[in-house]
Amino acid sequence: METMEIEAEVYAGLTGKSELTSVLAKGADSVFHLQAPSDNQTKYPCIVYSPISDVPALTGDDKEVAHRVTIRIHIITLTGDFGAIYRQIHNVMEALGFARVQTTPYAEDDKKILVCDYRIGVDSTWQQ
């Protein structure tokens, strides 16, 4: 499976879960790939997801057999109230077969952000 296909599955999972989209400012329109729009009309909370690594995990006969993809999700809020959003994201990512790697809170400007990394191992036969 290619990384782009994994990203599409993550997007579909995040935007397709009504329990998650109902707690975002603009519902499914509050889920962004790579970065949130920089305009002042962006409302919070929102989610930004992006792949941060795609590395070989298993090789055989000088060919890659499997690879690991890590997806980073930023939960961006003004209040720091991540709980309900994080629980729903975690449920989506686990259902897709991802395992949580780490979670780190931080603040930037007037925003409170929770960074969540999830990893999955997938077949690399598409490369052969």
N, C-alpha and C positions, 0 to 999 in steps of 0.2 A: 504494500500500500504506500502510495506517495504522500509526502508531507502535506501537499495541497488538499488531498482527499481527507486527511485527518483534520485539517483546519475547517473544511466544509462540514464534517461531522460535528466538530465542537460548536461551530456557529449554529447549526441546526438544533443541537441539544440545548444550547443556552437560550436561543430565541423560541424554542418550542415548548418550554416548561412554563406554564402560566403562573405557577407559584413563584417563579423567579421574576418573570417580566412584570408581574403585578406590583413588585416592590421597587422597580426602577422608575426613574422620572418619566420617561417617555415609552415605557414598555419595551418591546423588542427593538425599537429605534434607539435604545440606549445601550446597545451592544455593538462595539466597534472593533474592527480589525486593525492591528498595528498601533493606531493612535486615535484619540478622541479629537473631534474637530476643535480648532483653536478659537472659534468665534465665541463671543460672550453669551450667545443664546443657548449654549449647551447647558442642560440642567443636570443636576446630580441628585441621586447617585446614578452612576453609569458603570459599565464594564468594558475593559479593553483587553483583548486576548491577542497573543502573538506567539509564534514558535521561537524559542531561543536556542534550541540545539537539535541537531539531527545527526547522530553518530552511529557508526557501525557497532553492532553488539555481538555478532557471531559471523565467522567466516568459515568457509570450507572449500577445498579445492581452489584456493586463491580467488574465491568469489564471496561477496557479501551475501549472507543468508538472511540475516535479520538486522534491524536497526532500532535505536531508541530515539524517540522524539519527546522533547520537553516543551510543553505549552505553558506560558506565563500568563496569568490573568491578574489584572489590576482592578480592584474594586475601589472606585473613586467616589468619595463622599465629602460633604462639608462638615458633618457632625461626628464621624468616626463610628457610626452605628453600623457595623459590618455583619453582625450576627446572622440575621435572617437571610441576607444575600449570600453570605459565605456557605451556610448550610445547604442552600439550594444548589449553588455551584458545585459543591462537593458531591452532592447526590448525582448531579448530571455527569460529572467527570468519572465517578466510580462506575456508573451505569455504562459508560462508553469504554470501560476497561482501563482507565488511568489510575495510577497510584500517586498519592500526594508525596511530594519531595520535601517541600518547605513552605512556610508561610511567614511573611515579615511585614509588620506594620511600619509605616513612616509618614511623615508630614512634609508637604511641599506647598509653599505659599499659603493659601487659606484652605487647602484641601487635606483631608485625612485619607490615606491610601493603604489598602491591604494588598500585598503582592503574594500570589499563590502560584506555586510551580507544581505541575502535574506531569508525570512521565508514563509513556506506554512503549512497549516493545512490539514491533510489527515485522511481518514477512517482507523480505527485500527481493523476492523473485521477479518483481516488475522490472528490475534493472537488467535482467539477463536476457 
